[in-house]
Amino acid sequence: MIAVTVMQFKDYYQILGVGRDAARDDIKRAYRKLARKYHPDVSSEPDAEARFKELGEAYEVLRDPEKRAAYDQFGQNWQAGQDFRPPPDWDAGFEFHGAGAGSTAGFSEFFETLFGGAGPFAGAGRAHRASRPDVRGRGEDHHAKIVISVEDACRGGPRSVQLQMPEVDADGHMVFKRRKLNVTIPRGIVAGQQLRLPRQGGPGMGGGANGDLFLEIEFEPHAQYRVEGRDIHSRLKITPWEAALGARVPVKTPGGQVNLTVPAGAQSGQKLRLKGRGMPAKPAGDLYVELRIVTPPAADEAGRRLYRLMAEHFGYDPRSESVA
């Protein structure tokens, strides 16, 4: 049996002993005080080394307005020690500078999942060469994640995007700078792909050009579709008689409704392919429809009589070894 690792939520404010409205200087003072107390070279506390690492991890997040803003967005709904899974698209809608995280050696799985090598912050920081101002004073590249529907990705077209960028005000408190952008979604864009908006990043220095803004695309969870690359997977409910006799049934696709031929003798779980009905591209992806046979309830005596007749006529046992 494979052991499942349970990740627990870490309350970084509780670790540093500060309130959620703490100013940047308050966070710095709290960290320095506790770091001196638990530094392994001077502390006699039995858990000094572990506490020192925990303090460094909390400070790494709370001193950075961008990490702190993302952490605050979902952190208020969790308590220290609770089993934790990052909410879907928890980092969407935030605009961040391009600089990646520094050394995170020894930090917890919780931190690594959100901000480390497997998280969205670190990946974005390494994605582009010009993530810092260059010698000509070019501005920093910024990045953000936006969430769109599968249908929007298939259709493409103009879309309004709202982003918020965390900053520290003159009093050391975190505030948000919000802006609205109009972007054009390319038809057939896939999750993980990035849109480059030239000169929409950080301002240049000394007359230098602005940096660029890179928008990473993510798809909203969909009740009907699951996207893998350019292929789309869906499920279709059919009746037992449609499965046994074959039928032409309507199927919704992101590009509109089409008729699907269900072959006679179809089985539940069988997948049918609609070529070219996936994500638009050259070549286009495919749509795979998984059949689900739904049995109507025997709600009255007439219905129960029909089922008894079927049982007598077919004498079919799906659990028999002779049945494939």
N, C-alpha and C positions, 0 to 999 in steps of 0.2 A: 504493500500500500504506500502511495506517495504522500508524504507529510505536507500539509498545507500551512504555509507561514501566515500568521495573522499579524497584520500591521496595525499598530495602535496610534491614535491621534496624539500629537504632542501640542500642549498649550505653551507656546513660547513666551507669552506674557506672564503666565504663572511661573515659569522657570526663572525669569529675570525679576519677578516680583514687581511688575509695573502694570498700570492700567492700560486698557486698550486705547485710551486717548493720550497716552504718554507722548511727550515731545521727543524729538531726536536726542537732545542733550540729556534728558532724563534716562533714556534707554542706555546711552553711553555711560553715564555715571553708575547706573545699576550694574551694568556688565563689569566695569572696572573694579567696583567694590567686591563683587562676588568672585571675579576671576582671581583677585589677590587672595581671597579667603581659601579658595579651593585649588590653587595652583599646586600641582603634585610635588614641586620642589620645596614648598614651605608648609604645606598643610599636613596636619596630623589626622584629618578625617579619614575613616576607612574607605569611603567611596569618593575620595577627592578626584582621582583621575577621571572617573565616569562623569562626575558632576562638572568638571572642567570642560570636558568635551561637549556635554549637553549645553552648557552656557555659551560656548563658542558657536554651536549650531543655531541656538536661538538668536544670538546677536547677528549672525550672518544674514538671517531673514529680516529681523526687525530694523536693522540699520539701513537696509536697502528699500527705498520707497516702492520700487516695483514689486519686489518679492513680498513686501509687507501688504501691499494692496491686494495682491492675488490671494495671499493667505487669509486676509481679513474677510474676503468675499464669502468664503465657505466656513471659516474657522468659528464664527459665532454660533454655528449650529451644532458644534461638537464639544465634548468635554474630554479632558485629559484621560488617557487610558482606554477610551472607547475603541472598539474595533472600527477600522477606518478604510474606506475606499474612496479615492478621489471622485467627486461628482463629475458626470460627463461635461466636457468642455468648460471646466472650471476656470480656465485662463482665457476664455474668449472675450473679445471686446476691449482688452487692455492693449495700450500701445506702449512698447518698451524700447529702450535703447538697445543697440546691437551688441553691446559688450557682454560676453558670456560670464558664467560664474567662475570664481577663482578656485583655489584648491579646496576640495571638500573631503579630503581623506579622513576617515574615521567617523563621518557623520552617519546618522541613522538611515534605515531603509525608508522611513517616512520622508526625510529630506530628499534623498536620492530620487524617489518617485516623483516628487513635485519639482525639484530644482536641479537635480543632478544630471549625470550623463544620459539618462534615459528620459529626462523630462523636456518640456517644451522650451524652457529658458536656455539650457545649455546648447540645444540643437540650433536655436535661432542665433545664438552668439557666434557660432562657427560657420554659419551658412554663407556668409558673404565676406569677401576680402576687405571691403571698405567699411568696416564696422566702427572705425574710429576716424576722427578728422585726419586727413593726410597733410603733407607738407604744404599744399596749396590752400589749406584752410577749408577744405571740403567738410560739410557737416556730417554728423553721424548718420548711418543708416538706422532706421527704426523697423520694428516688426510687430505684427499683431495677428491674431487668429480671428477669423470671422466664420460664422456658421450659416450655411444656406441649405435649402431643401434640395432633394434629389431632382425634383421637377425643375427648379431654377437652374441647376447645373445642366440639365438636358436642353432647356430652352435657351439659356444664355440671355444677355440683355442688360439694361441699366439697373442699378440697384443703389439705394442709399445706405450708407454705412455710418454708424455712430461709434466713435472710439473715445476712450478716456485714458488720460496719461497721468499717473501719480507724480506729484512734485512735493517738495518741502517748502513751506512758506517761511517768511521772515522770523516767525516765532518757533520754528522747528516742528510744526505740525504738518501732517500730510493732507494735501488738498488734491483735487482732480482738475485737470485741464481737459475740457471736452471739446470735440470737434466733429463735424458732420462732413462726409465726403460722398461724392457721387462717383461710382465706379461701374465699369462694364464687365460683366461676368462672361468670359468666353464660353461659347456653346461646347458642351462636352468636357468641361473641366472636371478633374477628379480630386478626391480627398488627398490632402498632403501637397498638392500643387500650390505654387506661390504666384501671386500677382505682383508685379513690380510697378509702383507708382513713382515715376521719376520726380525728384525735387520735392517730395512730400515728407521727407524725413527731417532730421535736425538741421537747424540753421547753420550756414557756413560762417567762418570767421574771417574778418578782414576782407570782406567782399567775395569770399569763396562761395562756391555753389552749395545749395542745400543737399543734404543726403537724400537717399531714396527711402520709400516705405514699402516693405514687403508684407503682403497679406497672405497668410496661410489659410487655405480653404479646408473646412471641415463640414461634414454633412450632419444635418439634424437626424436624430433617431426617427425611423419611419415605421409605421405600423405594418406596411405591406412590402417594402423593398429593402433588400440588403445588397450593398454594392461591394464588389470585389474587383478592383482595377477598373476596367471598362465594362465588365459584365454585371448584370443586375439579376438578382435572385428574388423570386416571389413564390407565393403559395396560392393554390386555387382549390376551393372546395367544390366537389362534384358529388352527384348522387350515385347510389349503387347501380342504377340502371344506365346512367350515362357511362359509367366505367365498364359495365358488362357489354353494352350494345354499341358503344361509341357515340360521339356527339360533336356538334359544333357549338362551342360556348364562348360568350364574350369575356374578354380579359382586359383589365385596365393595365396600361403601360404608361410610363412617364410621358410618352409622346402621343397618347390618345388610346382609345379603345380599339382592339382588334379581335377577330374571331380565331379561336384556337381549335384545331381538330384533336379531339381525344380519341385515341384508337380503341377499338373494341378489345375488351379484356384488360384494360388498364388497371394497374394496381396502385394502392395508396403508397406514396413515397416515390413513385416513378417521376422522373424529370423529363420534361419536354422542352425542346430548344426552339426559340423564335430568333432566327438569325437576323442580326443587324438591328434588333430592337432594344439593345442596351444603350450605353453612352455613345452619343454621336462622335465619330472620329473617322479617320481613313486608315484602316477599315474600322467600322463601328463595332462596338461590343455586342454581345448577345444577351437575350433575356431567357433565363432558365425558370420554368414554371414547375414547381413541385406539386403533384396532385395529392389531395387529401379527401378520401372518400368519407362522406358524412352520412350516417344512417339515420333515417327519420324515425322518430319515436312511435311506438305502437300505442297511440293515445286512446284508441277505442277498440271495440270488439272486432270491427271490420278490419282494422289494421293488424290486430293480433292474428286474425284468421288468415290473412295474406302471408304473414311470416310463417305460420304453421304449414301452409301449403308449400312455401318455398323449402322449408326444412324437409318435408316429405319428398318433394320432387327431386331435389339435388342430392340429398343424403351426403352432404359435403362436410368433411371434418378438416379444418385448416391446421389442426395440430397433428394430423396423421403424418407419419414419416414418409409416406409416399407422395405427399404434397410438397412441391418445390417452394 
